[in-house]
Amino acid sequence: MTETPAQRALTAATVSLALALVGIAMFLPPLAARTLDSDLRIVATALAVAVGLLLHWVFLAIATQRMGRSTGGWVGLSVLLFPIGSVASLVLLGWFTHDSAAPAPAPHHG
């Protein structure tokens, strides 16, 4: 089974969200002490978080547009309820792409 353009965008959104969450984790104990030791490490980690989040939202918007769904609503859910809203939107949209890719059952005549 080949991946649809919407599924590829959702995969990219998932990877970029994972990057952002790893960057956020770098500011939490016990990793925070090592991250905050160096100004360069702080800036690099903060940039990774910012780029990861921006790419996550862009890829999420691309996926919803390709699926014909409300881009503003799904991205808004992801932004306002971050990170739970981001995960929920990825799960739900992934579920919707699999449902729409499945062949419709044949009508029953009987």
N, C-alpha and C positions, 0 to 999 in steps of 0.2 A: 504494500500500500504506500503510495507516494504522499508526501507531506504537502498540504495546501499552502498557499502564500500566507493565509491567516495563521496557520499552525507554526510556520517559520517565524512569523512576527511574535507570536506568543512565546516561542522558545527563546528568542532574543530578549524579550522582556523578562523572562525568568532568569536568564544568565545575568543580565544587568542588575536585577534586583538582588541576586545573590552577591554580586560584587559590592553593591552598596551596603548590604547587611554585614558583610565581612569587615568593611571599613568602619561601620558604626561599632562593631564588636571590639575593634582595636582601641576604642576610647573607653571601654568598660573594664573594671577589674577582672582579672589580674593583668590584662594586657595594657592597661592605661599607663602604668608606670613606665614601661619600655617605650610606648608611643610618645609620651610627653617628655621624654629625655632629650629629644632632638627637634629643633624647629623645622628642619627639613622633613623629618618623618611626620610631624603634625600637618604640615602643608600638603605633603604627598597623600596622606590618608584622607584629609578633608577634600582634596580634589577628586580622589577616587570615589568618595561618597557622593559628591555633587554630580560628577559625570555619570556614575551608575544610576542615580535617581532620575536624572534628566533623560538618559537613554531608556530607562524602564518606562517612563511616561510616554515618550515618543513612540516606542515600539508597541506599547499598549494601545495608543491612539491609532497607529497604523493597522493593528490587528482588528480593532473594532470597526474601523472604516471598511476594511476588506470583508468583514462579516455583515456589513450593512446595519450595524447597531449604533446606538447613541454614543458618539465619541466623548462628548462632554460629561455625560452621566458616569461612564465607566472610569474615565480618568479622574473625575471629581471624587468618586468613591475611593480610588487609589490614593489620591492626595490627602483628602480630609481624614481618612481613617488609617493612615499609614502606621505600621506595616501590615496590620491585619486586613485592611481594605485592599491592599495590593495583592496579598496572597489569595484572598477571597475572589477578587476579580479574575486572577489568573486561573484559579480552579474552575470557577463558573464558566468563563469563556472557553477554557479547554474542554469542558463538558459539552458546551453548546457546539463546538466545532466537531466533536466526535459524533454527536447526535445528528448533525446536519450531513455528515459524511456517510452515515450508515444508510443503506438502501431502505426505502420505505416498504413496509409490508404490503404484499399484494392484497387487493380488496377481496373480501370473501363473498362469493356468490353462493347462496345456498338456501 
